[in-house]
Amino acid sequence: MSETERAVNSAVAAADDWAATAPAARARALNAVADALEAARAELVPLADSEAHLGDTRLNGELSRTTFQLRLFASQVEEGGFYDARIDRPDPEWPTGPRPDLRRYRAATGPVLVFAASNFPFAFSVAGGDTASALAAGCPVVLKAHPGHPRLSRRTGEIVAAALKEAGAPDGTFTLIEGEQEGVEALRHPGIAAAAFTGSERGGLALARIAAERPTPIPFYGELGSTNPVVVTAGAAKNRGEEIAKGYVGSVTQGAGQFCTNPGLLFVPAGDGIVDRIAGLLGDVGAAPMLNERIESGFLDAADRLAGRPGVHRVVWPDDKAAAPRLLTMDLAAFAADSEAAGQECFGPLGLVVTYESLRDVAEVIAKLPGQLTTSLHAEADETGELGPLAGVLAERSGRVLWNQWPTGVSVTHAMQHGGPFPATTTPSTTSVGTAAIERFLRPVTYQNWPQDLLPQPLRDANPWNVPQQIN
């Protein structure tokens, strides 16, 4: 038996017990993981920096985000609203005919395979949001480690598994596997009930096909990236051009541009001077270390391909091959004629500025773009009367729409939506950030006329877990 098969089998063996663990106990386990990671901060941050080159400040902040989201999900588990327990008692006078006793709730879907991401070695990796939300839902996790930070992944996995065990979680609630083929083997295993992925479009779509082509297909929650279009109106360019240029440069170069919410595509009025402002600021930003050589090489290759497209002009373009920030520009007509290629994500510190004459034309072009994680609009308050059609298009094309802000920085909160129309994500109705992420790993079940002692705890009249119940 392979290590992968052992890992999945142990998750299957733990599934019923972990799902049946009382919310208070499950919350204690999530908090224990957060406490253990916090206690190991002095060890984990330097280890992460040695492999991902993101610096102590960024990594300390990311570890804090990771422990916060674990505790946030713990609070949601204690509250119990995610069960969405609905009880309809018998009613012989129900308008459509006599109603039986019906009780519906959302049950844990079973073992979840999580593919860790490269660009967030804490927050989207071993103990990241996918792991936290799956564990909170009552699902054991098989974590496929990312090869970009193997030592950190192993150590984090040890800490997570030990904390869960000490908190009383059943053996197999969390296991870690490594290797591309091992990840595919786990995805094909009949014991896996769902999978979550953050990474490239090509890799994500390949895994999504495997999940769909299994003898029993399973949900595959893939977050595959985006160019995150930003539109600047004439009024905003005139009144806040310098501020917008500074904000854009800060956002497009943050973390060496290695964010799925990086604003790689910027639409600005022709002749407004913003391109020159951005170029002046961007030219002063030096190269920052990227996550690894493969990602840096991929960035340079993608940048060269984009720079060679028809109508594209190089504005900021370092002579050497270092991964310093780059800026390209083209007009809206040229972009519209080549949007399939020109609108591709370039993972790294590159911005493509598209100049336009008419906002109406911009709306028509954006309406034809593939799905995005975010879209943003920089405008003035006195312009809102003419922005309705564009606003509608931006919301149609993305899962999060920003007003006078930049998309980098995804808040971990209740109302966050981190997902969008395909191909930004494979399941646009879900989010991978925020408390609603727990919904991915639950499935609804209705019990009709069942005896009380055989009902799941959230559906019993005694309500021993004290979860919210919607009655009649």
N, C-alpha and C positions, 0 to 999 in steps of 0.2 A: 504494500500500500504506500502510495506517495505521500509526501508531507502535505501536499495540497488536499488530497482526499482525506487525510487525517484531520486537517483543520476544518474542512467543511463538515465532516461527520461529527466532530465535537460540537460545532455550532448547531447542527440539527438536534443533537442530544440535549443541548441546553435550551432550545427554543421554547418548549412548553413551560418549563420552570421559570425562565426569565420573564416571559409574557405574563405569568401568573403571580409574579412578585408584586407585592403591594406597592402602590405609588410612593409611600413614604420611604420604603426600603430602597426602591429603585433610585429615588432622588438622593438618598444618602450615598449610594454608590457613585452617582455622577459627581457629587460634591467631593467625594473621596479622591476621584481621579483628578479633579481640579486642584485639590490640596497637594496631592503628590507631585503634580507637574510644577506647581509653584515652589514646592520645597526643593525641587531639582533645578531651579532656574539657573543657578551659578554654573551648573554642569552643562545644561542643555543649550544655552545661548552660544557659548563659545564653540560647541560642537556644531551647531547649525551654521555659524559663520564660517567655519573651516570648510564646509561643503557647499554652501549656497552664496557666500560672499555678499551678504546683504547688510552687514554692519550691526553693531550692538544695539543702537537706538531703534532701528526698524524691528529687529528680532525680539527685543524686550517688549516692544509694543504689541507685536504679533502674538507673543506668548500670553500677554495679558488679555488680549482679545480671545484667545483660545480658552483660557480658564473662565473668562466671563461667560462665554456662550455655553460652556458646560453647566455653569451654575444657573444660567437663565433657563436652560432646558430642564434642569432639576426643579426649578420653581414651577414650570409648566406641568411637570409630572405630578407634583404635589397637588396642584390645583385641579387637575383631572378633566378640564374642559375638552381636551383633544379627543376623549372617548366619544363625545357627541351623543351621549346616551339619551334615547327618545323612547318613551313608554306611552303606548296607547292602550288604555284599559278596555275591556269588552264593552260594547255599546250596541244593544239590540235595535236601537232606533237610528243607527248611522245612515245617512241619506243614500248611500250606494248599496245598502244591505247590511245585515247584522255584522258588526265588527268583532273579530276575535281579539284575544290579548296579543298584542304585537310589541316587541321590544327590540330596538335596533341600537347597535353601537359599532365603534370602529375597533377592530382587533388587530393585533400585531401580525404583519404579513409573513414573518418567518426570517430565516437567516439572510443577511444583506451582505453583498460583496461591495466593498468600497475601494475604488482606485484612487490612491493619493495623488495630489498634484505636485508639480515641481516648484512653482513660483511662490507658494506660501508653505514653507516647511513645517509650520505649526498649525495655522488656522485652517488650511485645506489639506492637511496631511493626516498622519496617524491618528491624532486625537482631535481632528478638525470637525467642522460643522456636520459633515455627512455621518461621521462616527457618532457624534453627540446626539444628533436627531434620531438615528436608528436605534441607539441604545435607549433613548428616552421613550421611543415608541414600543419598547419591549422586544426588540429584534437583536439577536446576537450578530456580531460583526466579524467578517473575515476581511482583513485589511491587506490589500495588495500594495506593498511599499513602492515608492518611486525610486528609480535607480539614481536620481540626482542627489539624494542625501541618504545613503544606505545606513551609515553608522548612527545618524540621528534617528532614523526610523526604527532601527532595532532597539536602541536604548529607550525611546519613547514607548515603543510597544511593550517592553519589559515593565515599565512604570505603570502603564495603563492596566496590563493584565494583573500585576501584583495588587494594585489598588482595588480593582474589582473583586479579586479573590478575598482580600482582607475584609471587604465590605459585605461579604456573604453571597456574591453573585455566583451562579453555578459555573463549574468548569466548562470552558468552551464559549463563554459569553463574548470573549474577544480573543482572536488569534491573528497572527501576522504571517504573510507569505511573501516571497520575493521571486522576481523573474517574470518576463513577458509571457512565456509559455505557461507558467504556473497560473498567471492571471486568467488566461484563456481557458485552461483546464477547469479552474474554479467557476468561471462563468457558465461553462457547459454542464456543470455538476447539477443533477436533479435536486439536490438539497438546497441550492440557492434560490431564494424567492424574489429577489430584486437586486439591482446593482446601481451604483452611483459613480459618476466619473466627472472629473474636471481636467480639461486638457485640450489638445489640438482637435480640429475638426476631422482631419483624416483618421486619427487614432480612435476618436470617439465614435465615428460612423462605422468603422470596422467592428468595434465591439458591439454597437447597437444591432448590427446585422446578425452577429452571433447570438445575441439575446433573443432576437425575433425568430431565428431559424431553429431554435431548440425544439425538440419534440413537444415540450410544454413551454411556450414563450413566456418571458417574464418582463416586467417593467424595467426599462433602462433609463435612468435619469442622467443624461449627459449635458454638461455645460461646456460648450465648444468654442467660445470666444466670439469676438465682435469687433467692428471698427468704430462703433459708438459715434455716429454722426452728430456734429454740433453745428447749429445755424446761428449766425450773428446777423442781426438786422441792421439797416442803415442808421437808425437812430442810436442803437447801442454802439456801433462803430464810431459814430461821430462824437458821442458824449463820453464814452468810456474805452476808447481804443487802446490806450496804454495799459489800463487795468486788465482788459481782456487779453491782450498779448502776454502780459506777465502770467496771468492765470493759466493760459493755454500752455505756455512753455513749462510751467511748474507741473502741470498735470501730465503732459506728454513725456516728460523726462523722469517723472517720479519712479523710483525703483528701476531705473534704466529702461523704462517703458514696458516692463514685464508684468503688466496687469491686463486681465481680460476686459477691464473697463477703460483701457487707455483710449483717449479721444483721437484716434488716428485720422479722422476725416473731419475737416473744418470747412464750412461754407461761409464765405464773407463777401460783402459787396465789392465789386470791381472798383479799383481806384481809391479805396478808402485809406490806404496807407498801413493797414494792419499787417500785411505780408512783410513789409519792410521792418516794422516794429518787432515782429516775431523773429525774423531773420537776425536782427541785431542782438536780440537777447539769446537766441538759441546758439549763435556762433560762439558765445562766451561760456557755454556749458561743455565741459570736457567729457571724455568717455568714462563711464562707470563700469565696474566689473559686472558681467552678466552671470547668470546662474551656472552655466557650464559651457564648454567649448561647442557642444552640439547646438545649443540654443543660439550662441553667438554666430556660429557659422550659418545657421538657418536664417537669422536676421539679416546678415550681410547679403546672402543670396537673394532673399525676398526683396530687399531694398534695391538691389541692382536690377532685378526683373521689373519692378515697378518704375524705376527711373527710366527704363528703356521703352515704356509704353508710348504710343502716339500721343503727342500733345503735352507730355509731361516735361517740366523744366526743373533743373536742379538749382535750388536757391542756396541752401547750406549743405555742402557735400565735402567732408574731409578727404584729403588726398590719400591718407594712409588707409589701411584696412581695419583700424581700430573701430570699435562699436560706438563711436561718438554720435550724438544726435544728428539727424538729417531732416531737411525740409524740402519738399517738392511742391510744385504748384501746377495747375492747369485750369482752363476755363470750363464753364459748365457744359458747353456743347461738346467739348472733347471728352469730358468725363461721361456724359450721357451716352456717347457713342462707344465707350469702352468700359462701362461700369462693372461688368462682370469681373474683369481682370483688375481694373483700377480700384475697385471696392473691396479687394481681398485684404484680410488682416495681415499686417506685418508686425510680428511679435517683437517689439523693441522700441527704442526711442526715435520713431519716425513719424512725421506729420505730413499729410497731403492736404494742401489748402486749395479749395476749388472756388474760383471767383465767379460771381453771378451778377446779372443785371436785374432780374425780376424774382421776387420771392415766390410767385406763382410757379415759375419754372423750377425752382428748387423743390417745391412740394411735389411736383410731378416726377422729378428724378428720384427723390427719396422714397416715394411710393413704390417704385420698382426695385428698390434694394432688397436683399434678403433680410430675414429677421435679425434683430439686434438686441443686445442686452439693455442698452440705454440709448436714448436720444436726448439732446439738450438744445435749449433755445435761450439765447442772450438777446434781450429786447428791453425796450423802455415801457413804462406803464401806459404812456399815452399812445402806444402802438397796438394795444391789445385788440382794438376793434377790427383790425385787418388781419389778425393772426389766427382766426378760427380754423380755416381750412388747413393751414400748416400744422397747427396744434393737433388736429385730428389725425393727420398723416403720421406725425411723430409717435403718437400713442398707438397707432395701428401697427407700426413697425417695431416696437420695442416693449420691454417689460417694465422699464422705469423711465420716466420723462422728467427732466430737470429744467428748472427755470433759473437762469442767471447763476448757475453753479456748474462745477465740473464733475464728471462721473467717477473719477478715481476716489476710492473711499466708500466702502459699502457698509452701512451701519447695521450692526446686529441688533435687531429690534423686532417688534411685533408686526409692524406694517411694511417691512421691507419685502420687495419682490426682486429677486436676483434670478432672472430667467427671461426668456423672450421667445418670439416666434422662431420656428425652425429657419436656419440651422444654428442660431445662437444657443438653443437648447433643443433636446429631442422631445421634451414633454413641456410645452409652453404653459400648461395650466399649473405648474408647480414652481417652487422656489428652492434654491439650495442655501439661502441665507435667511435668518430670521426664524421666529418660532413656528411659522407656518410650514417650515421644512419637514416637521414631524409627520405631516399628512401624507408624504410620499410613501411611508412605510406602514400604512394602516389600510385595512380593507373593511368595508361595511358588512355586517352580518345581522340578520333579523331572526329572532326566536319567536315562534308562534305557539301560544298555549303551553309553554314548557313549565314544568314544576320548579318552584323557587330554588330548591337545593341543587338543581342542575344548571341553573342560569349562571353566566359569568357574573362576577362580583358587581360590576358597574350597573347591572340591570336588575338586581334584586331589590325588593321593596325595602328591606332592612338597610340597603346601601352601605355595607360595611367599610367600603373605601371612601365613603363620603364624597363621591364625585358629583358634579352637577347633573341633574336629571330633568329633562323636559317632559312633563307628564300631560297627556291629553292635549 
